[in-house]
């Protein structure tokens, strides 16, 4: 599998997305909290079943957002580049 570091230097929207993800993940908790503020409207639209309980989507939690960004990098980027197999 190609590592995301290889995508970092791409001069296209994928490279820009990878650099943005890295920048947010490398930032401070305050940076992730700012992202959480941007996601408030999305959180309000989610069904209660998705925002409560042990496996809740916690868009207000900086560590949860960091984990989501890791998952985006592992799964979405390869799909966008056509590197992932079809499900």
C-alpha positions in Angstrom: 0.0 0.0 0.0 1.2 3.5 -0.8 1.8 5.6 2.3 0.1 9.0 2.7 3.5 10.7 2.8 3.8 9.9 -0.9 0.5 11.8 -1.5 1.7 14.9 0.5 3.7 16.3 -2.4 1.0 15.8 -5.1 0.2 19.1 -6.8 -3.5 18.4 -7.1 -6.7 18.4 -4.9 -5.7 15.1 -3.3 -2.3 16.5 -2.2 -4.1 19.6 -0.9 -6.5 17.4 1.1 -3.6 15.3 2.5 -1.7 18.4 3.5 -4.9 19.9 5.1 -5.5 16.6 7.1 -1.9 16.5 8.3 -2.0 20.2 9.3 -5.2 19.7 11.3 -3.9 16.5 13.0 -0.5 18.1 13.8 -2.2 21.2 15.2 -3.1 21.9 18.8 -6.2 20.8 20.6 -7.5 24.3 20.0 -7.3 23.7 16.2 -9.4 20.6 16.5 -11.8 22.4 18.8 -12.1 25.1 16.0 -13.0 22.2 13.6 -15.5 20.9 16.1 -17.2 24.4 16.1 -17.5 24.2 12.3 -19.2 20.8 12.7 -21.9 22.0 15.1 -24.6 22.2 12.5 -23.8 18.8 11.2 -24.0 17.3 14.7 -27.4 18.9 15.2 -28.7 17.1 12.1 -27.5 13.7 13.2 -30.1 11.3 14.7 -29.8 11.1 18.5 -29.0 7.4 18.2 -25.7 8.4 16.5 -24.7 11.0 19.1 -25.3 9.1 22.3 -23.9 5.9 23.8 -20.5 4.2 23.8 -20.1 4.3 20.0 -21.4 7.8 19.5 -20.2 10.2 16.9 -18.5 12.8 19.1 -17.8 15.7 16.8 -17.2 18.0 19.7 -14.3 15.8 21.0 -10.8 16.7 19.6 -9.4 13.2 20.0 -12.4 11.7 18.2 -11.8 14.1 15.3 -8.1 13.1 15.2 -9.2 9.5 14.9 -11.7 10.3 12.1 -9.0 12.2 10.2 -6.7 9.1 10.5 -9.5 7.0 9.1 -10.1 9.5 6.2 -6.4 9.3 5.4 -6.4 5.5 5.5 -9.6 4.9 3.5 -10.9 7.9 1.6 -7.6 9.0 0.0 -6.8 5.6 -1.6 -10.4 5.5 -2.9 -10.1 8.9 -4.4 -6.9 7.8 -6.1 -8.4 4.6 -7.3 -6.0 2.5 -5.3 -8.7 0.7 -3.2 -10.5 -2.3 -4.4 -14.2 -2.2 -4.9 -16.2 -3.3 -1.9 
